[in-house]
Every structure is written in structure tokens, then in C-alpha cells.
Amino acid sequence: MPISRRTRNAVKSRPKAAVMAGLVIGTMAMSGCGPAEADNSLTWYINPDAGGQAEIAQKCSDESGGRYRIETSLLPNDAASQREQLARRLAAGDTSLDIMSLDPPFVPELAEPGFLAPVPDDVAQATTENVVEGAIAGATWKDELVTVPFWANTQILWYRKSVAEAAGLDMSGPVTWEQIMEAARAEDKTLGVQGAQAESMTVWVNALIESAGGSIIVDPEATAQTVELGLDTEAGVAAADVISTIGKDGLGGPGLPTQDENASLIGFQGDSGSFMVNWPFVFPATAGAVEAGTLDQAVLDDIGWGIYPRMSEDQESAPPLGGINLGVGAESDNPELAYEAIECIVSVENQAEYFVTNGNPPANTEAYEDPRIEESFPMADTIRDSLQLAAPRPQTPFYNEVSTGIQQRWAPPADVDPDTTPETSSDFITSVLRGEQLL
Amino acid sequence: MTSAIPAKTTTASPTEPGPKLDAGKGNGNGRGRKPRIQYSDRARAERRLGWILAGPAFVVMLAVTLYPILQAVYDSLFQFRLTAPDERAFIGFENYAVILTDPVWWIALRTTVFITVVTVVVELVLGFALALVMHKALKSIRGPLRTAILVPYGIITVVSAFAWFYAFDINSGYVNNWFSWVPGIDENLNWFAQGGTALFVIMASEIWKTTPFISLLLLAGLAQVPDELTEAAKVDGATWWEQMRKVIIPNMKAAIMVAVLFRALDAFRIFDNVFIMTNGAYGTEVLSLLAYRQSISRLEIGLGSAVSVLLFLCVLLICFVAIKLFKVDLAGSTGGK
């Protein structure tokens, strides 16, 4: 019988099988650990860019004369996934998190439980000199610098000169949301805003509320149980009014409910483009499209820029603030070395170089003096001025809940009602924070 | 040609090794209710071989499925946020109370059930048609035909989700352009801006991708139906429809039920398509995404574990209903023990 012969063989070779199983399990267990690393190597978790951070890492490693060697490790594409990965690694006590590129809204969440190594005083001093105020605010938690500002982003108002001219809008000074809505309506064009249920919605809502003199969170340092929201205020209602009008009157076009920054850029470059609020990547992206032959040079020539629109004529706007800060993990084996490397990374020279090659604006105002910047980014002055006015998104350890709650209740724009949305969204987020509701 | 036609084609093949040979009159799916069986030496050796072969896999299964399930059940009794490890507190079944009293859960459950029912029914019909085509195809084109039908199933779900998303996207999609002659579709239709149209695309993508799986299972079922039966029916003058209804379908009931059960379990846990196309926006939230949002995005391990446990219970319920009420015979048609 072939079966029983096989059985006997199997029984006889049981020790062999056990050895095999041990080998397999051992290999599986060992593959979890990476190769042993030299003492002076630092891992820098970077967000995807055009290769600029890897270049800076190489440059600083070379300049350190062998004191340290920075290796970069790529994080996921979007900010939310980057946060998920970093938060989980930090909570698990991962010692490889020497340097991290962090989106500012997520800094408090990581700083509050002590996941970040404290910034040494001399480093804090050296890396905040001449840095725009918004970027410092975004790097701070409970009046203490917990991360180092690297580059700072802001949205500006982009417009098609032809449309502004036809609508008789004077673009030499600041304009209001009312004016650009009126111009788009009169010229039968669409506004480039971000109406998708995504982080860009929170960016928009926050900028409108801050521009109207309010704040999404009244007391950022409160606990989840006691936090007080500023959505259901005059500023919140004014913001809802703008979003709802754009949605209901179709001023954002049919794509508005799913429109993020990239989608609004595509619309802006098209025939119905008029005004758009968006990040500076717009310019290199459009110039690149012209170079690649997919877009007319005339479109690029027709593009103008200015400061983010105001909510009312007599009150300065508070444009959105973004960017990247550098943090050091509390469990890092080499925090001193990491901060030494960070000082090199955020040098004025590196920030200017990063702007020119990757299009990410410096947090340090001094970097804007670099002559190469004026050449490749004619709107650099506008960006710098905008950064000085910019307001960060709510600084709270519960940013994810607040932001997701706003996204769920303020999108699509056509469903926003100034009479009810501020109140219902405020109640919703509060009860989620108290643990009474799912998100 | 033998005239002995098996009354039931779903029982285990008699050439299989196992205690059944010696136990003789086991009821096929016996679960140890019958009196103790005296095994022969040979049967005992075979049982041992069975354990040696399946044991390691069984241990790995325990480690990677049972342990996480128990951990999730345990975690679900706590209020526990990953970024506030010091505030972890035992709260009993409070997480479950929060979830089950929240309309968000019930709406997500409704959406999930809707997607499951629609996709499984459509896939079953389409899959059966494809299985018939594959079964009846001429020998010369059988290979290429099966390959062609199986291609969608070989594509990674995330990739197919992106492909469908970009096809229907209002900015980059071509669907609005190609199908503008269909009433209701024009260049301004934003498929992902409202629940109805978004769910349509999600389900279409799901159906496109997994129909081959169902048709493959059904093809195996079709192959099990003895030709003698259909020939006999033909001789008796049965029409094509009568052969189908009276002979073929009843004889492959087990294969159909297994296909339905597997796909229903799969469809109920739908995640990738929704995550990529809408991320749960505008009424497309499903249970897996809800669990993901609580435990991965919010880092609320307690609440998220509770959602996962409830999701797991739903899946168990589907299994129970299928196996007990519809009597799906998993062992018979898959040729296992």
C-alpha cells in the first residue's frame, strides 16, 4: 500500500521535520529585524518629494566628516497615512525614528504623550531665528518648541488675468471672497476651491474661519472631554455662507464635491478657469506642463497671483499654512546626533536649494534672499508675505477627529447650510471627542 | 459504460484515505456524535500522518488568526487610545453600546448588506453564464477562453479600483464621454459626488473583478454533473431549460452554495474599492472602513476593536446561516476530509 509506506517514512523522519520547522520559524522570526546598523547612522523618515530631502541628507552626511550618516526612509504619499505610520511606530517604541518629516497639524498629538525628544535650547534658538511666525506656531506645543520648522507652505490666490480684467476686478490689492464669487458668476467661469471630503476641506474651512477672526478650537490645550469648538460662531457662519454659496450656485463646477488640490489645478488650467486658492506647486506644475507640450504657453502667461482672499474688506486674511517640521523620536538611540543633523538640514542654504529644486518654500525668511529663487519663483515675495499672515490649523492632540468631523459635515459644499451646519458639526465633533459617537 | 449513477455527487470520493474507510457507516459529515470507533493500525497511522501534515499549518493558523481575534475581543473592553497610553481604562461593554446606538453603524451595515446582496446575485448569474460558456466551449479555444475570463481576477484589487476610479472620474474619465448617449449621463455627471452613482461604480468594479472566481467554482460544479444524467434527460425529451432546471442545477447545488458563501463573506468585508474610490464619502461607508477609521486613523484601539469584533460576528452569522439553514456541504464539494 503506497499510503502506509508514505506514513511510515513520515513517522521515521519526524526529527528531520522538526528541524525543518524550527528553521522555517526561526527564519520568519529573524526576518523581522533589519541588519545591525553602525552607531553613527541616523534614519530620516521623509515624505515623498522630488528627491530634495535625500539630496540634503547626502550633503549633510558628507559635511559632517563622518560624524553621522543620514539614511532616508520613504513614508506613504498622503499626510494622513504618514501620520498613521509614524504614530504607530512611536507608540510601539521604535528606536529607528531618529528624524521625522512631520505635517504640523499632527505635532500636538505626538508631543502630548511624550513621543518626541525635547529640542535642546541651543538648537531651538538657532533654528527659529528669522523663521515665519506661523511655522513656529505649528512647531510649538504648550508654549514649547517640540519640532524644528523646515519648510513652510501656504495657499495664495491664483487668477487668470484675462478673467479678472473682463470682470473689471482690480487685482493690485487684496480682494474678497464676495468679489471673486461675483466675478466668476458674471463671467460664467468656475472657482478653483477644494470641496472634496478630504483634508483639503479642513484647510479651506479653517482659513475662512481664521480670516473672519474666529478659530475652530477655542482652547487648544483642553482635554477631549472639555474641548470647546468655535464652529458655531459668527465666523463659522460666515465661512459656511461662502462654502454653501459656491456649492449651491454651482460656482465650483460639477467636479466640486470630489475636487482636491490637483483636480482644481486641472480645472484652473482649462477654459473655465478663473480664480483658485491653492499651494505654490501650481506654478512648477503648470510650467512643467507647458514644457512637456500639454499646455499652451498662453495659459502660463495669463496666470497671476496675490494674497489669499479676505472675508471682509477691512480685515486681513489668514491664509492656510502647511509645510514640514522635523521631529526626533523619544526612543531614538542618538537624539543629540539627530538634532545636530537637523541643524544642518534646515540651514538657510539648504532651504533655498530645496525651494529651487523641489518647489517647497523656506520657513526661514532669510532664504528668500537667494537670487535663484526670484528667477524660478516670481511669486516668492507673495508666498513670503502670505506666510507671515498664515494661521495654522487647530493645534490639538485630537486633530484627526476634528478634521475628519469637519470633512464629514462640510462636504459636499452644496449641502452646507449656514443656519445649521456650524451647529450640527460642532455637536457632532464634540460628541465624538467625548466617546459617545463613531466617526 | 456503467449504468450505476450515484444518487448524490457531493459525497467524498471513496478513494480517499481516512477513518471513513474503516468506520464504514459514518454519516459523511459526522462530528463525533456517534459512538467511539475502534481504528485499525493502518487508520491510526494515517491519522497520525494527517496531524503531521496539517499540524504545523494548524499551529500557524492559531497564531495568526485565533490570537489576534482574542486580543481584539480583550481590547474591545477598554477605552484605549494609542497616543494616550496612560489613560487606558476598563469600561466593559460600553464600546459596544456606543456603536450599536449610533446610526453611523447601522447605515454602514445597511450599505454593506446592500453591496453584498447585489454583487453576489449579479455575480452568480453572470458567473453561471460564463461557466456554461467555458464548459461548452470547443476544446481548441477552451484554454485561451478560460485565461481571458480569469484575467480580471488576477488583477490586484487596488489596481482595479484605481482603473475604475480614473475611468469614471469627472476630470480624467472617459466614461462620461463614451456613454453620453445614455439618458442621465453627460459630461457634468460626477459619479463620486453622491451615494447612488458612487455605489454603482464600486459594485460594478467588484462584480467585474470577482465574477471569474464564482464562474470557476461553478465550472467545477458543472463538471461534476454526470453527462449520463443530461443525456438521459435529453432522450426523455427535456428542453434545454428543463435540463438546466431539473437536472444540472439540482446536481450542482453544493457548488453553487459554496460559491455564494465564499463570495458573500468576501463581499461583506469589502474595503479596497471603497477606500480608493470614495474613502467612505457621501453614503458609501462600509463596515470594514468604519473599523479602519476607528482603529487605524483615530488610533482608538478599544472602539476599533469593538467594531472589528462586531464585523467578525456578522461574518460568523453569515457562515452559520449558510451552513446550518442552507446546508452548504463544505467538505463534500471541495474534496476535503
Boltz contact constraints between the chains, C-beta under 6 A:
constraints:
  - contact:
      token1: [A, 3]
      token2: [B, 17]
      max_distance: 6.0
  - contact:
      token1: [A, 4]
      token2: [B, 42]
      max_distance: 6.0
  - contact:
      token1: [A, 7]
      token2: [B, 45]
      max_distance: 6.0
  - contact:
      token1: [A, 7]
      token2: [B, 49]
      max_distance: 6.0
  - contact:
      token1: [A, 10]
      token2: [B, 49]
      max_distance: 6.0
  - contact:
      token1: [A, 10]
      token2: [B, 52]
      max_distance: 6.0
  - contact:
      token1: [A, 21]
      token2: [B, 56]
      max_distance: 6.0
  - contact:
      token1: [A, 84]
      token2: [B, 296]
      max_distance: 6.0
  - contact:
      token1: [A, 87]
      token2: [B, 299]
      max_distance: 6.0
  - contact:
      token1: [A, 91]
      token2: [B, 82]
      max_distance: 6.0
  - contact:
      token1: [A, 109]
      token2: [B, 83]
      max_distance: 6.0
  - contact:
      token1: [A, 113]
      token2: [B, 83]
      max_distance: 6.0
  - contact:
      token1: [A, 197]
      token2: [B, 281]
      max_distance: 6.0
  - contact:
      token1: [A, 254]
      token2: [B, 188]
      max_distance: 6.0
  - contact:
      token1: [A, 254]
      token2: [B, 190]
      max_distance: 6.0
  - contact:
      token1: [A, 255]
      token2: [B, 170]
      max_distance: 6.0
  - contact:
      token1: [A, 255]
      token2: [B, 190]
      max_distance: 6.0
  - contact:
      token1: [A, 257]
      token2: [B, 193]
      max_distance: 6.0
  - contact:
      token1: [A, 258]
      token2: [B, 190]
      max_distance: 6.0
  - contact:
      token1: [A, 258]
      token2: [B, 192]
      max_distance: 6.0
  - contact:
      token1: [A, 258]
      token2: [B, 193]
      max_distance: 6.0
  - contact:
      token1: [A, 263]
      token2: [B, 171]
      max_distance: 6.0
  - contact:
      token1: [A, 266]
      token2: [B, 171]
      max_distance: 6.0
  - contact:
      token1: [A, 400]
      token2: [B, 298]
      max_distance: 6.0
  - contact:
      token1: [A, 437]
      token2: [B, 102]
      max_distance: 6.0
  - contact:
      token1: [A, 438]
      token2: [B, 102]
      max_distance: 6.0
  - contact:
      token1: [A, 438]
      token2: [B, 104]
      max_distance: 6.0
  - contact:
      token1: [A, 439]
      token2: [B, 293]
      max_distance: 6.0
